[in-house]
Amino acid sequence: MTDALDLLGIFVFAVSGCVVAVRRGFDIVGLVALGTVTGLAGGITRDLLIGEIPPVALREWEWLIVPVVAAVVVALMPRLVERLHHPVLVFDAAGLGLFAAVGASRAVDAPVSVPAAVLVGAISAIGGGLLRDVLAGEVPQIFSADSRLYAIPATIGASIVVLGDEAGLAVTPVEVVAVIVTFVLRMGALRFGWHAPIPRRTVEADHLRSDP
């Protein structure tokens, strides 16, 4: 089940990257490249953190083919993708939940602590979107107050998997719950404007920002 969720997560994240590439006017090479980076970066980072070398994306051909398939789907059927409401955000939220669950699930099988397993799951979830935004010349959603909750839903989803493992619960139902919770929290944040607390800037900070 974990591998299936991993591949699905790669696909939906890759689609989000490809849609961004289309909107930014990238050619087909840029489309495939951004989709591949978005789909694989989180999983590769996860594997490196837990000592799974070489990463599974470089050992199994299916992991490399999935982003290419996503690129073909977006390139051939852009209107289908664009019909979704805010397609990048929807696919990104789905990928966030899938990678949070898979990342944490793989981490609990590695020799890492409970907090570290949660951290690995969260990093796995946000890594692809972070690189996608940087390469596309956009402010990463994790750093933008306007993007609503992003890292927090991923951390909650990863925590569900890790705590479920600690409690001895069945893996598959826990992973599914983690994916759903992460997705719902992220989409709820986008719909209702939930966001993390934003520190208030002092007068001195504003003055420093205005100085050349």
C-alpha positions as CSV (number, residue, x, y, z in Angstrom):
1,M,0.0,0.0,0.0
2,T,2.8,2.4,0.8
3,D,4.4,2.0,-2.6
4,A,1.0,2.6,-4.3
5,L,0.6,5.8,-2.3
6,D,4.2,6.8,-3.1
7,L,3.6,6.5,-6.8
8,L,0.3,8.3,-6.6
9,G,2.0,11.1,-4.7
10,I,4.7,11.4,-7.3
11,F,2.0,11.6,-10.0
12,V,-0.1,14.3,-8.4
13,F,2.9,16.4,-7.4
14,A,4.4,16.0,-10.9
15,V,1.1,17.2,-12.4
16,S,1.2,20.3,-10.1
17,G,4.7,21.0,-11.4
18,C,3.7,20.5,-15.0
19,V,0.8,22.9,-14.7
20,V,3.0,25.5,-13.2
21,A,5.4,25.0,-16.1
22,V,2.6,25.5,-18.6
23,R,1.5,28.7,-16.9
24,R,5.1,30.0,-16.9
25,G,5.4,29.3,-20.6
26,F,8.1,26.5,-20.4
27,D,8.8,24.4,-23.4
28,I,8.4,20.6,-23.3
29,V,11.8,20.0,-21.8
30,G,11.0,22.5,-19.0
31,L,7.6,20.8,-18.5
32,V,9.1,17.4,-18.0
33,A,12.0,18.7,-15.9
34,L,9.8,20.7,-13.5
35,G,7.3,17.8,-13.2
36,T,10.1,15.3,-12.5
37,V,11.7,17.5,-9.9
38,T,8.4,18.3,-8.2
39,G,7.4,14.6,-8.2
40,L,10.7,13.1,-7.0
41,A,12.5,15.6,-4.8
42,G,10.5,14.9,-1.6
43,G,11.0,11.2,-1.9
44,I,14.6,11.4,-2.7
45,T,15.2,13.7,0.2
46,R,13.3,11.3,2.5
47,D,15.4,8.3,1.4
48,L,18.7,10.2,1.9
49,L,17.6,11.2,5.4
50,I,16.8,7.7,6.5
51,G,19.9,6.2,4.9
52,E,18.1,4.4,2.0
53,I,20.9,4.8,-0.6
54,P,20.5,4.9,-3.5
55,P,17.0,6.3,-3.2
56,V,14.2,4.1,-4.4
57,A,13.4,6.6,-7.2
58,L,16.8,5.8,-8.7
59,R,16.5,2.1,-8.3
60,E,13.0,1.4,-9.6
61,W,12.2,2.5,-13.2
62,E,8.5,3.1,-12.3
63,W,9.4,6.0,-10.1
64,L,11.1,7.8,-13.0
65,I,8.4,7.0,-15.6
66,V,5.5,8.4,-13.5
67,P,6.5,12.1,-13.8
68,V,6.9,11.6,-17.6
69,V,3.4,10.2,-17.7
70,A,2.1,13.2,-15.8
71,A,3.9,15.6,-18.2
72,V,2.3,13.8,-21.2
73,V,-1.2,14.1,-19.5
74,V,-0.8,17.8,-18.9
75,A,0.7,18.5,-22.4
76,L,-2.0,16.6,-24.3
77,M,-5.0,17.5,-22.1
78,P,-4.3,20.9,-20.6
79,R,-8.0,21.9,-20.8
80,L,-8.9,18.9,-18.6
81,V,-6.5,19.9,-16.0
82,E,-7.5,23.6,-16.1
83,R,-11.1,22.7,-15.5
84,L,-10.2,21.9,-11.9
85,H,-10.6,24.8,-9.5
86,H,-7.1,26.1,-8.8
87,P,-5.6,22.8,-10.2
88,V,-2.1,23.4,-8.8
89,L,-3.4,23.9,-5.3
90,V,-5.6,20.8,-5.5
91,F,-2.9,18.6,-6.8
92,D,-0.4,20.1,-4.4
93,A,-2.7,19.4,-1.4
94,A,-3.2,15.8,-2.5
95,G,0.6,15.3,-2.9
96,L,1.2,16.9,0.4
97,G,-1.0,14.3,2.1
98,L,0.3,11.4,0.2
99,F,4.0,12.2,0.8
100,A,3.4,13.1,4.5
101,A,1.9,9.7,5.0
102,V,4.4,7.7,2.9
103,G,7.4,9.6,4.2
104,A,6.5,9.0,7.8
105,S,5.6,5.4,7.1
106,R,9.0,4.7,5.6
107,A,10.7,6.7,8.4
108,V,9.2,4.6,11.2
109,D,10.8,1.5,9.7
110,A,14.2,3.2,9.8
111,P,16.4,3.6,12.9
112,V,15.3,7.1,13.7
113,S,13.5,8.6,16.7
114,V,9.8,9.3,16.8
115,P,10.2,13.1,16.4
116,A,12.7,12.5,13.6
117,A,10.2,10.3,11.8
118,V,7.6,13.1,11.9
119,L,10.2,15.5,10.6
120,V,11.1,13.2,7.7
121,G,7.4,12.9,6.8
122,A,7.0,16.6,6.8
123,I,10.1,17.3,4.8
124,S,9.1,14.6,2.3
125,A,5.8,16.3,1.8
126,I,7.0,19.9,1.4
127,G,10.3,19.2,-0.5
128,G,8.8,18.8,-4.0
129,G,6.6,21.9,-3.8
130,L,9.4,23.9,-2.4
131,L,11.7,23.2,-5.3
132,R,8.9,23.6,-7.8
133,D,8.2,27.1,-6.7
134,V,11.9,28.1,-6.5
135,L,12.6,26.8,-10.0
136,A,9.5,28.5,-11.4
137,G,10.6,31.8,-9.8
138,E,7.8,32.0,-7.3
139,V,7.8,32.5,-3.5
140,P,7.7,29.0,-2.0
141,Q,4.3,28.4,-0.4
142,I,5.9,27.3,2.9
143,F,7.4,30.7,3.3
144,S,4.4,32.8,2.2
145,A,1.9,34.0,4.7
146,D,-0.6,34.3,1.9
147,S,-0.4,30.6,1.1
148,R,-2.3,29.6,4.2
149,L,-1.4,26.4,6.2
150,Y,1.2,24.2,4.4
151,A,3.8,22.7,6.6
152,I,1.4,22.3,9.5
153,P,-1.0,19.9,7.7
154,A,2.0,17.9,6.5
155,T,3.3,17.7,10.0
156,I,0.0,16.6,11.4
157,G,-0.4,14.0,8.7
158,A,3.1,12.6,9.4
159,S,2.3,12.6,13.2
160,I,-0.8,10.5,12.6
161,V,1.2,7.8,10.9
162,V,4.0,7.8,13.5
163,L,1.7,7.8,16.5
164,G,-0.4,5.1,14.8
165,D,2.7,3.0,14.4
166,E,3.6,3.6,18.1
167,A,0.1,2.4,19.1
168,G,0.4,-0.7,17.0
169,L,-2.5,0.2,14.6
170,A,-2.9,-1.3,11.1
171,V,-0.7,0.6,8.7
172,T,-3.0,1.0,5.7
173,P,-6.0,2.6,7.5
174,V,-3.7,5.0,9.4
175,E,-2.0,6.1,6.2
176,V,-5.4,6.7,4.5
177,V,-6.6,8.8,7.5
178,A,-3.3,10.8,7.4
179,V,-3.7,11.5,3.7
180,I,-7.3,12.6,4.2
181,V,-6.6,14.8,7.2
182,T,-3.7,16.5,5.6
183,F,-5.7,17.2,2.4
184,V,-8.7,18.5,4.2
185,L,-6.7,20.8,6.4
186,R,-4.8,22.2,3.5
187,M,-7.9,22.7,1.4
188,G,-9.8,24.1,4.4
189,A,-7.0,26.6,4.9
190,L,-7.3,27.7,1.3
191,R,-11.0,27.9,1.5
192,F,-11.4,29.6,4.8
193,G,-8.1,31.5,5.1
194,W,-6.6,29.6,8.0
195,H,-2.9,30.5,8.5
196,A,-0.2,30.2,11.1
197,P,0.3,33.2,13.5
198,I,2.3,36.0,11.8
199,P,4.6,37.9,14.1
200,R,3.9,41.6,14.2
201,R,6.6,43.8,12.8
202,T,8.0,46.5,15.1
203,V,8.5,50.1,14.2
204,E,12.2,49.5,14.2
205,A,11.9,46.6,11.8
206,D,9.8,48.6,9.4
207,H,12.4,51.5,9.6
208,L,15.2,49.1,8.8
209,R,13.3,47.6,5.8
210,S,12.8,51.1,4.4
211,D,16.5,52.1,4.7
212,P,18.6,51.6,1.5
